[in-house]
Amino acid sequence: MSRMVSKRYKTKELLSRFAPYLFRQKKLLVFDLFCASLTTLCDIVLPRIMSSLTNTAMYDPVSLTTGLVLRMALIYGLLRLVDMAAYYFMASQGHIMGVYIETDMRTDAFRHLERLSDSFYANTKVGQLMGIITSDLFDITEFAHHCPEEFFIAFIKIAVAFVILCQSNWLLTLIIFACIPIMLYASIKLNFTFRNATKAQRVQIGELNSQVEESLLGVRVVKAFTAEEYEMSRFTDRNEKFKEVKKKRYYAMAAYMMSTRFFDGLMYLTTILAGGMFMVKGLINAGDMVAYMLYVTTMIATIRRIVEFAEQFQSGLTGIERFLEIMDTPVDIHDEPDAKDIVVRGGHIVFDDVTFEYPDDHNRVLHHINLDIKPGENLALVGESGGGKTTLSSLIPRFYDVTEGRILIDDQDIRKVTLHSLRSAIGVVQQDVYLFSGTILENIAYGKQDATREEIIQAARLAGADEFINELKDGYDTYVGERGVKLSGGQKQRISIARVFLKNPPILVLDEATSALDNQSELLIEESLEKLSKGRTTLTIAHRLTTVRDADRIIVLNKNGIEEEGSHEELLAKKGTYYRLWNGLAAEDLLLAGD
């Protein structure tokens, strides 16, 4: 079963999986960290300047001259200029590095999503996926930029401060720095709760996005059934859940940040108490005490900055985790290591003892199907709904893989050929027509990306679509709207059929290809479909039996397998299931024709 992976990733694993994306930008990373180190100079040097001036004023006031003050001021001013330039490049190039990383990760995620099977999308909400590849990965931009910077700067400031303060009084330095491990331990514990709350928020906003997407895409159905209040109640329910989850996250964040304020006070208290006692005993002088307080202030500001960054840090880790949930979802249907391109000579298709059950619910649909479709044969599949007609046709291009048995095309097992070559050899017109947002020309060109305008127009003529397209104001450049909302069902179906004409494959699968057409439109393209199927293996699925009466062979499929097969006349003569279906549907078709 193909579902999005849901597991608990350790922070170490998240960072190690993220590292390759970061190291792709190693030049920018090194430059960014170099600039980050330059921005620490002022914070490191200022306490030494103040300590020197204080000690000079107290113990050697004669040496405290205007020249000395000006030299100190000049040194600090030059460092400030360096700081400004370094910060500009750090802020700009650092963020650009994050954008590159985000772009690479989004590209990989989208590429992986396109490889996942139909069963994955049957079990996954698109709103969740949209949240991951947009907002979740956007947070990685900030994470990729700030995470290395903040920790690198913190390391430099704490390490340099430790070395400098040890030179003044190592015992006092150890007493003050003893607070840091306790602070880190408490932060890690609270951090774990904060991260869980952050992930729960992301999951819930994905649920909210899914519900909004469903309601807006199905807005016509909502209005037609006056279900606005029902949809509003569904939205309110998920919106309230999102509110509660977000409140829990802020409680966790507040506890995390409150702990840092506690340790801020603890470090200041330790400095005042221990430093004061050392001054009383003459173990440090006033200038060193000023330096201690300034360095402690610098360290606390650094730690507080990391804590304030914690929200971005957790959002970034959550984004990486959600990204990995996509990337670690196994690809059920893929090329074998030794797969070769398929060579279709005649389009001879063989179902060899094929059994299939859906991987998510293990609902067995096809049972030991043996079927031999001759090269160039027009085979029709009919039967009651749920009999497995569409499922059987979906196995040929490997939208699903067979559970047992095998499918051969010209004696080649379709699991041993490349997916690209297999699907390139098959043209599919599905019952549920999907048009992309864009023009009619662009939608037909989906059948052949490098087609000329003349080839596209010719395909539309063959599909019986050219006439209605030319009647539109912008013709082939008409914008169809999202999912083709500006076109009728019949018009969308004809554009879908035009794609297959343009693709011109050796094997055709027509799954209710004319189901959305009125009788006039159906007659218009039947002749074209007949021409297209000449010399090509064609599998036609239909409920309206009038569309398949001229098929070379008709298969009646039910839940137990193939029930009947033969030509239209042969099946009518048997007076079995096909005979009953024909008589029932023929009456229906006569009524439709009368309309």
Wavefront OBJ file of the C-alpha trace (Angstrom):
o trace
v 0.000 0.000 0.000
v 1.382 3.388 -0.970
v 0.807 6.018 1.706
v 2.857 9.003 2.774
v 5.385 7.886 5.391
v 4.500 8.908 8.940
v 7.297 8.312 11.409
v 9.270 10.069 14.107
v 12.578 11.351 12.755
v 15.376 12.156 15.163
v 16.929 15.604 14.886
v 20.270 14.069 13.947
v 18.668 12.207 11.033
v 16.822 15.312 9.849
v 20.023 17.355 9.818
v 22.044 14.609 8.114
v 19.396 14.263 5.367
v 19.336 18.050 4.964
v 23.125 18.400 4.858
v 23.600 17.378 1.177
v 21.302 20.205 0.071
v 23.229 22.649 2.256
v 26.630 21.479 1.006
v 25.579 21.913 -2.624
v 25.830 25.623 -1.799
v 29.165 25.280 0.023
v 30.716 28.375 -1.590
v 27.833 30.555 -0.450
v 27.833 28.805 2.934
v 31.538 29.482 3.563
v 31.161 33.114 2.486
v 28.076 33.492 4.679
v 29.828 32.057 7.739
v 32.890 34.239 7.082
v 30.660 37.324 7.081
v 28.914 36.022 10.206
v 32.274 35.755 11.979
v 33.106 39.362 11.049
v 29.855 40.566 12.643
v 31.022 39.177 15.999
v 34.133 41.369 16.149
v 32.395 44.359 17.716
v 30.713 42.259 20.413
v 34.005 40.546 21.246
v 36.216 43.643 21.253
v 33.882 46.105 23.061
v 34.233 44.511 26.548
v 38.046 44.593 26.199
v 37.925 48.264 25.204
v 35.674 49.114 28.173
v 37.810 47.008 30.557
v 40.970 48.738 29.363
v 39.471 52.218 29.706
v 38.046 51.426 33.173
v 41.308 49.981 34.511
v 43.288 52.893 33.060
v 40.940 55.415 34.676
v 41.107 53.701 38.082
v 44.745 52.611 38.312
v 46.673 54.863 35.865
v 44.561 57.998 35.279
v 47.533 59.874 33.840
v 47.542 57.546 30.849
v 43.856 58.202 30.119
v 44.334 60.821 27.411
v 42.237 62.154 24.590
v 44.502 60.370 22.140
v 43.883 57.008 23.833
v 40.119 57.533 23.783
v 40.236 58.574 20.114
v 42.312 55.516 19.182
v 39.859 53.231 20.951
v 36.926 54.981 19.293
v 38.607 54.737 15.873
v 39.210 50.996 16.310
v 35.590 50.466 17.327
v 34.321 52.691 14.472
v 36.308 50.737 11.876
v 34.986 47.480 13.298
v 31.447 48.865 12.986
v 32.009 49.592 9.284
v 33.267 46.028 8.807
v 30.210 44.823 10.740
v 27.813 46.761 8.474
v 29.351 45.433 5.249
v 29.500 41.870 6.563
v 25.901 42.007 7.784
v 24.677 43.242 4.384
v 26.274 40.322 2.558
v 25.232 37.866 5.253
v 21.591 38.983 5.077
v 21.441 38.994 1.268
v 23.624 36.067 0.209
v 22.519 33.973 3.186
v 18.859 34.272 2.210
v 19.704 33.615 -1.441
v 21.474 30.432 -0.362
v 18.274 29.415 1.444
v 16.231 30.088 -1.685
v 18.512 27.824 -3.742
v 18.161 25.047 -1.184
v 14.381 25.450 -0.989
v 14.160 25.335 -4.791
v 16.251 22.147 -4.986
v 14.145 20.429 -2.333
v 10.857 21.475 -3.933
v 12.089 20.186 -7.301
v 13.017 16.828 -5.770
v 9.694 16.596 -3.924
v 7.661 17.359 -7.056
v 9.690 14.893 -9.134
v 9.093 12.191 -6.512
v 5.375 12.977 -6.304
v 5.046 12.505 -10.050
v 6.560 9.012 -9.742
v 4.134 7.823 -7.064
v 1.323 5.491 -8.059
v -2.423 6.040 -8.228
v -2.850 4.187 -4.933
v -0.793 6.880 -3.175
v -3.093 9.654 -4.388
v -6.134 7.578 -3.499
v -4.950 7.645 0.133
v -3.435 11.142 0.379
v -5.081 14.547 0.482
v -3.766 16.999 -2.095
v -4.114 19.826 0.431
v -1.514 18.135 2.638
v 0.892 17.825 -0.275
v 0.356 21.454 -1.281
v 1.155 22.565 2.258
v 4.410 20.608 2.228
v 5.779 21.818 -1.099
v 4.795 25.454 -0.484
v 4.680 26.738 3.113
v 6.706 23.933 4.746
v 9.564 24.264 2.284
v 9.390 28.060 2.473
v 10.335 27.775 6.150
v 13.462 25.919 5.081
v 14.759 29.100 3.418
v 14.936 30.814 6.809
v 16.226 27.659 8.481
v 19.010 27.109 5.924
v 20.156 30.712 6.264
v 19.903 31.306 10.007
v 20.677 27.884 11.475
v 24.377 27.719 10.463
v 24.837 31.448 11.131
v 23.293 31.588 14.596
v 25.060 28.508 15.923
v 28.376 29.533 14.347
v 28.147 33.026 15.843
v 27.141 31.607 19.226
v 30.074 29.201 19.166
v 32.568 31.980 18.344
v 31.244 34.375 20.996
v 31.035 31.783 23.766
v 34.424 30.216 22.931
v 36.247 33.561 22.658
v 34.547 34.880 25.796
v 35.560 31.727 27.694
v 39.213 32.029 26.637
v 39.424 35.768 27.434
v 37.644 35.458 30.799
v 39.781 32.477 31.818
v 42.821 34.730 31.440
v 41.288 37.084 33.997
v 40.003 34.508 36.495
v 39.479 30.889 35.491
v 37.546 29.919 38.648
v 34.930 32.676 38.255
v 34.665 31.822 34.560
v 33.940 28.148 35.316
v 31.306 29.116 37.903
v 29.492 31.337 35.391
v 29.790 28.898 32.490
v 28.461 26.043 34.652
v 24.968 27.474 34.024
v 25.188 26.775 30.270
v 24.960 22.919 30.334
v 21.910 23.144 32.648
v 20.346 25.659 30.261
v 21.014 23.415 27.245
v 19.494 20.353 28.965
v 16.288 22.202 29.869
v 16.093 23.719 26.386
v 16.391 20.316 24.668
v 13.592 18.873 26.827
v 11.227 21.789 26.172
v 12.343 21.880 22.544
v 10.997 18.342 22.029
v 7.498 19.411 23.148
v 7.666 22.525 20.985
v 8.594 20.503 17.899
v 5.732 18.045 18.395
v 3.310 20.953 18.682
v 4.748 22.530 15.528
v 4.273 19.342 13.512
v 0.710 18.897 14.798
v -0.040 22.433 13.590
v 1.323 21.662 10.115
v -0.753 18.492 9.830
v -3.910 20.296 10.901
v -3.416 23.165 8.462
v -3.057 20.537 5.745
v -6.460 19.154 6.770
v -7.911 22.651 6.676
v -6.421 23.289 3.212
v -7.881 20.014 1.926
v -11.380 20.884 3.124
v -11.202 24.401 1.631
v -9.892 23.010 -1.672
v -12.695 20.439 -1.862
v -15.388 22.994 -1.113
v -14.118 25.576 -3.592
v -13.481 23.111 -6.433
v -16.948 21.621 -5.876
v -18.647 24.980 -5.360
v -21.223 24.294 -8.091
v -22.286 21.073 -6.397
v -22.434 22.886 -3.063
v -24.703 25.565 -4.503
v -26.819 23.082 -6.449
v -27.604 21.140 -3.264
v -27.806 24.291 -1.083
v -25.136 22.785 1.147
v -23.447 26.060 2.064
v -24.286 25.686 5.755
v -23.019 22.103 5.794
v -19.722 23.122 4.197
v -19.509 26.046 6.597
v -19.933 23.690 9.559
v -17.190 21.411 8.189
v -14.908 24.399 7.752
v -15.698 25.728 11.227
v -14.950 22.343 12.783
v -11.498 22.093 11.175
v -10.789 25.768 11.744
v -11.525 25.308 15.466
v -9.241 22.254 15.606
v -6.509 24.301 13.950
v -7.037 27.056 16.534
v -6.665 24.598 19.423
v -3.556 23.007 17.936
v -2.017 26.419 17.385
v -2.807 27.442 20.980
v -0.975 24.348 22.258
v 2.005 25.282 20.107
v 2.128 28.778 21.599
v 1.911 27.365 25.129
v 4.895 25.142 24.313
v 6.752 28.096 22.784
v 6.024 30.281 25.811
v 7.348 27.598 28.192
v 10.468 27.266 26.062
v 11.164 30.997 26.003
v 10.261 31.455 29.675
v 12.980 28.962 30.588
v 15.572 31.087 28.824
v 14.565 34.161 30.790
v 15.001 32.139 33.967
v 18.538 31.158 32.962
v 19.280 34.746 31.876
v 18.519 35.857 35.409
v 20.470 32.928 36.865
v 23.618 33.877 34.905
v 23.336 37.559 35.883
v 22.720 36.579 39.506
v 25.742 34.257 39.461
v 27.908 36.996 37.933
v 26.821 39.605 40.501
v 27.115 37.251 43.457
v 30.312 35.389 42.558
v 31.945 38.394 40.853
v 31.122 40.636 43.826
v 32.641 38.144 46.270
v 35.777 37.869 44.136
v 36.072 41.694 44.125
v 35.659 41.777 47.916
v 38.550 39.331 48.224
v 40.635 41.247 45.679
v 40.760 38.407 43.193
v 39.594 40.583 40.266
v 39.690 44.311 39.644
v 36.861 46.643 38.607
v 37.813 46.636 34.919
v 37.718 42.838 34.773
v 34.322 42.869 36.524
v 33.018 45.255 33.848
v 34.407 42.905 31.190
v 32.747 39.908 32.872
v 29.390 41.633 32.951
v 29.657 42.754 29.323
v 30.698 39.284 28.125
v 27.893 37.674 30.111
v 25.515 40.176 28.559
v 26.880 39.278 25.121
v 26.479 35.550 25.783
v 22.959 35.997 27.144
v 22.029 38.094 24.097
v 23.491 35.366 21.892
v 21.616 32.595 23.687
v 18.406 34.629 23.663
v 18.861 35.163 19.943
v 19.126 31.397 19.472
v 16.023 30.908 21.602
v 14.120 33.477 19.567
v 15.343 31.641 16.496
v 13.950 28.429 18.014
v 10.549 29.008 16.382
v 12.178 29.240 12.955
v 14.434 26.325 13.856
v 11.484 24.107 14.759
v 9.523 25.232 11.707
v 12.546 24.393 9.561
v 13.001 20.957 11.155
v 9.283 20.292 10.740
v 9.531 21.352 7.098
v 12.452 18.952 6.579
v 10.510 16.184 8.358
v 7.422 16.705 6.197
v 9.650 16.814 3.110
v 11.208 13.484 4.086
v 7.738 11.987 4.569
v 7.242 12.541 0.850
v 10.733 11.500 -0.216
v 10.640 8.313 1.878
v 7.301 7.195 0.444
v 8.226 4.180 -1.678
v 7.586 4.253 -5.417
v 5.388 1.200 -5.971
v 5.614 1.248 -9.744
v 9.065 1.830 -11.163
v 11.494 0.660 -13.811
v 13.411 -2.524 -13.149
v 17.222 -2.088 -13.150
v 17.515 -3.885 -16.488
v 14.356 -2.406 -18.066
v 14.508 -1.693 -21.793
v 12.362 0.444 -24.056
v 9.368 -1.431 -25.389
v 9.207 -2.197 -29.095
v 5.590 -2.305 -30.273
v 5.295 -4.115 -33.577
v 1.627 -5.034 -33.831
v 0.218 -4.310 -30.387
v -0.498 -7.918 -29.385
v -1.690 -7.803 -25.740
v -1.924 -10.900 -23.553
v -3.347 -11.105 -20.025
v -1.750 -14.244 -18.609
v -3.629 -15.469 -15.499
v -3.945 -11.904 -14.176
v -5.316 -11.284 -10.691
v -5.521 -7.842 -9.140
v -6.517 -6.440 -5.782
v -6.214 -2.824 -4.676
v -3.248 -2.438 -2.321
v -5.003 -0.156 0.164
v -8.087 -2.230 1.022
v -7.115 -5.562 -0.592
v -10.372 -5.563 -2.526
v -9.894 -8.195 -5.219
v -11.368 -6.971 -8.496
v -9.949 -9.311 -11.169
v -9.652 -13.073 -10.775
v -7.319 -15.130 -12.983
v -8.045 -13.244 -16.223
v -6.741 -14.850 -19.409
v -7.247 -12.657 -22.443
v -5.576 -12.540 -25.850
v -6.033 -9.269 -27.767
v -4.830 -9.659 -31.337
v -2.708 -7.016 -33.090
v -4.974 -4.324 -34.492
v -8.074 -5.818 -32.858
v -10.827 -3.554 -31.566
v -11.850 -5.182 -28.297
v -14.760 -3.855 -26.251
v -15.253 -4.385 -22.526
v -18.807 -4.190 -21.212
v -20.574 -5.178 -18.052
v -22.156 -3.785 -14.943
v -20.407 -1.134 -12.855
v -17.815 -2.541 -10.479
v -16.972 -5.453 -12.740
v -13.367 -4.311 -13.210
v -13.438 -2.886 -16.756
v -11.585 0.321 -15.958
v -9.265 -1.518 -13.582
v -8.314 -3.985 -16.310
v -7.525 -1.180 -18.740
v -5.479 0.647 -16.063
v -3.154 -2.331 -15.760
v -1.919 -2.018 -19.359
v -0.094 1.337 -18.888
v 0.846 0.207 -15.346
v -1.182 2.731 -13.419
v -1.344 -0.271 -11.101
v 0.721 -3.460 -11.145
v -0.902 -6.871 -11.323
v -1.080 -8.809 -8.061
v -0.564 -12.147 -9.807
v 0.147 -13.175 -13.385
v 1.588 -10.952 -16.094
v 0.676 -8.759 -19.057
v 2.580 -9.024 -22.320
v 2.724 -6.620 -25.256
v 4.271 -8.250 -28.314
v 5.781 -10.914 -26.030
v 7.351 -8.294 -23.727
v 6.420 -8.346 -20.028
v 5.331 -4.777 -19.313
v 7.065 -4.893 -15.910
v 10.388 -5.371 -17.669
v 10.160 -2.346 -19.966
v 10.579 1.325 -19.115
v 7.473 3.147 -17.970
v 8.161 6.068 -20.295
v 8.315 3.913 -23.412
v 5.305 1.853 -22.316
v 3.050 4.828 -21.668
v 4.292 6.602 -24.784
v 2.949 3.653 -26.790
v -0.520 3.871 -25.225
v -3.139 6.543 -25.758
v -5.730 6.867 -22.987
v -9.013 8.758 -23.053
v -10.455 8.548 -19.568
v -14.012 8.882 -18.395
v -13.088 11.709 -16.027
v -11.656 14.377 -18.325
v -9.022 16.636 -16.821
v -8.009 19.847 -18.559
v -5.170 21.996 -17.285
v -5.451 25.712 -16.696
v -4.364 27.250 -19.986
v -5.521 27.515 -23.586
v -7.219 24.902 -25.741
v -4.084 24.769 -27.888
v -1.900 24.000 -24.854
v -4.265 21.303 -23.629
v -4.346 19.471 -26.957
v -0.564 19.821 -27.267
v -0.262 17.736 -24.114
v -0.493 14.767 -26.443
v 2.716 15.786 -28.195
v 4.785 18.541 -26.622
v 6.666 19.482 -29.782
v 3.628 19.478 -32.103
v 3.138 22.317 -34.557
v -0.008 24.408 -34.567
v -1.067 22.737 -37.812
v -0.713 19.262 -36.249
v -2.790 20.359 -33.268
v -5.550 21.745 -35.466
v -5.573 18.544 -37.554
v -5.952 16.471 -34.363
v -8.858 18.662 -33.290
v -10.537 18.137 -36.673
v -10.211 14.361 -36.348
v -11.766 14.550 -32.869
v -14.658 16.685 -34.111
v -13.543 19.625 -31.973
v -12.364 22.079 -34.634
v -15.824 23.467 -35.378
v -16.761 24.481 -31.833
v -13.226 25.770 -31.159
v -13.372 28.138 -34.138
v -16.715 29.455 -32.912
v -15.092 30.644 -29.690
v -13.945 34.260 -29.564
v -10.238 33.420 -29.199
v -10.372 30.092 -31.036
v -7.506 27.803 -30.099
v -6.112 30.486 -27.800
v -9.245 30.417 -25.628
v -8.468 30.130 -21.925
v -10.353 27.108 -20.573
v -10.241 28.045 -16.872
v -9.238 25.822 -13.976
v -10.064 22.187 -14.829
v -11.722 23.438 -18.040
v -14.592 25.054 -16.153
v -15.441 27.330 -19.123
v -16.215 24.397 -21.433
v -19.077 21.932 -21.491
v -18.566 18.275 -20.683
v -18.792 17.279 -24.338
v -16.312 19.956 -25.401
v -13.813 18.859 -22.755
v -14.184 15.250 -23.865
v -13.487 16.117 -27.497
v -10.347 18.049 -26.516
v -9.272 15.017 -24.509
v -9.799 12.800 -27.559
v -7.858 15.281 -29.711
v -4.858 14.754 -27.422
v -4.855 11.060 -28.310
v -5.217 11.789 -32.026
v -2.160 14.036 -31.726
v -0.212 11.409 -29.773
v -1.026 8.807 -32.448
v -0.054 5.744 -30.366
v -0.107 2.101 -31.540
v -2.382 1.086 -28.639
v -5.573 2.880 -27.606
v -7.577 2.681 -24.396
v -10.943 4.417 -24.631
v -12.548 4.452 -21.186
v -16.074 5.795 -21.780
v -14.530 8.069 -24.414
v -17.898 9.286 -25.692
v -19.826 9.168 -22.421
v -20.074 12.958 -22.091
v -21.135 13.560 -25.690
v -24.608 14.078 -27.024
v -25.766 11.858 -29.866
v -24.806 14.356 -32.564
v -21.278 14.816 -31.175
v -20.943 11.078 -30.709
v -21.779 10.397 -34.333
v -19.377 13.135 -35.376
v -16.326 11.466 -33.819
v -17.269 7.789 -34.195
v -16.040 7.794 -37.779
v -12.808 9.493 -36.708
v -12.290 7.006 -33.886
v -12.837 4.187 -36.339
v -10.161 5.641 -38.634
v -7.809 6.097 -35.704
v -8.241 2.510 -34.547
v -7.418 1.066 -37.986
v -4.230 -0.956 -37.654
v -4.045 -0.194 -33.927
v -4.976 -2.350 -30.976
v -7.939 -0.673 -29.325
v -9.540 -1.408 -25.982
v -12.928 0.272 -25.632
v -14.875 0.429 -22.374
v -18.501 1.447 -22.645
v -21.826 1.399 -20.842
v -23.717 2.537 -23.934
v -23.543 -0.619 -25.990
v -24.431 1.155 -29.231
v -20.878 2.557 -29.254
v -19.271 -0.903 -29.354
v -21.627 -2.927 -31.573
v -19.084 -2.791 -34.418
v -16.164 -3.942 -32.254
v -14.243 -6.983 -33.523
v -14.878 -8.736 -30.228
v -16.869 -7.898 -27.108
v -15.980 -9.153 -23.621
v -18.618 -9.214 -20.883
v -16.764 -8.778 -17.598
v -18.170 -9.289 -14.118
v -16.778 -9.699 -10.611
v -15.989 -13.349 -11.273
v -14.092 -12.727 -14.517
v -14.940 -13.047 -18.202
v -18.540 -14.178 -18.504
v -19.106 -13.977 -22.270
v -17.175 -13.054 -25.379
v -17.889 -12.791 -29.084
v -19.154 -10.371 -31.701
v -22.292 -8.308 -31.212
v -24.400 -10.755 -33.210
v -22.913 -13.805 -31.493
v -23.590 -12.438 -28.031
v -27.150 -11.470 -28.893
v -27.730 -14.992 -30.188
v -26.603 -16.446 -26.833
v -29.345 -14.452 -25.064
v -27.217 -14.140 -21.942
v -25.979 -11.154 -19.944
v -25.040 -9.125 -23.025
v -28.488 -9.747 -24.517
v -30.141 -8.424 -21.334
v -27.807 -5.421 -21.177
v -28.346 -4.640 -24.841
v -32.105 -4.642 -24.587
v -32.104 -2.529 -21.442
v -29.598 0.001 -22.752
v -31.052 0.064 -26.230
v -34.333 1.292 -24.785
v -32.457 3.932 -22.839
v -30.588 5.047 -25.954
v -33.864 5.327 -27.864
v -35.204 7.611 -25.151
v -32.027 9.699 -25.336
v -32.348 9.935 -29.080
v -35.944 11.079 -28.664
v -34.783 13.906 -26.392
l 1 2 3 4 5 6 7 8 9 10 11 12 13 14 15 16 17 18 19 20 21 22 23 24 25 26 27 28 29 30 31 32 33 34 35 36 37 38 39 40 41 42 43 44 45 46 47 48 49 50 51 52 53 54 55 56 57 58 59 60 61 62 63 64 65 66 67 68 69 70 71 72 73 74 75 76 77 78 79 80 81 82 83 84 85 86 87 88 89 90 91 92 93 94 95 96 97 98 99 100 101 102 103 104 105 106 107 108 109 110 111 112 113 114 115 116 117 118 119 120 121 122 123 124 125 126 127 128 129 130 131 132 133 134 135 136 137 138 139 140 141 142 143 144 145 146 147 148 149 150 151 152 153 154 155 156 157 158 159 160 161 162 163 164 165 166 167 168 169 170 171 172 173 174 175 176 177 178 179 180 181 182 183 184 185 186 187 188 189 190 191 192 193 194 195 196 197 198 199 200 201 202 203 204 205 206 207 208 209 210 211 212 213 214 215 216 217 218 219 220 221 222 223 224 225 226 227 228 229 230 231 232 233 234 235 236 237 238 239 240 241 242 243 244 245 246 247 248 249 250 251 252 253 254 255 256 257 258 259 260 261 262 263 264 265 266 267 268 269 270 271 272 273 274 275 276 277 278 279 280 281 282 283 284 285 286 287 288 289 290 291 292 293 294 295 296 297 298 299 300 301 302 303 304 305 306 307 308 309 310 311 312 313 314 315 316 317 318 319 320 321 322 323 324 325 326 327 328 329 330 331 332 333 334 335 336 337 338 339 340 341 342 343 344 345 346 347 348 349 350 351 352 353 354 355 356 357 358 359 360 361 362 363 364 365 366 367 368 369 370 371 372 373 374 375 376 377 378 379 380 381 382 383 384 385 386 387 388 389 390 391 392 393 394 395 396 397 398 399 400 401 402 403 404 405 406 407 408 409 410 411 412 413 414 415 416 417 418 419 420 421 422 423 424 425 426 427 428 429 430 431 432 433 434 435 436 437 438 439 440 441 442 443 444 445 446 447 448 449 450 451 452 453 454 455 456 457 458 459 460 461 462 463 464 465 466 467 468 469 470 471 472 473 474 475 476 477 478 479 480 481 482 483 484 485 486 487 488 489 490 491 492 493 494 495 496 497 498 499 500 501 502 503 504 505 506 507 508 509 510 511 512 513 514 515 516 517 518 519 520 521 522 523 524 525 526 527 528 529 530 531 532 533 534 535 536 537 538 539 540 541 542 543 544 545 546 547 548 549 550 551 552 553 554 555 556 557 558 559 560 561 562 563 564 565 566 567 568 569 570 571 572 573 574 575 576 577 578 579 580 581 582 583 584 585 586 587 588 589 590 591 592 593 594 595
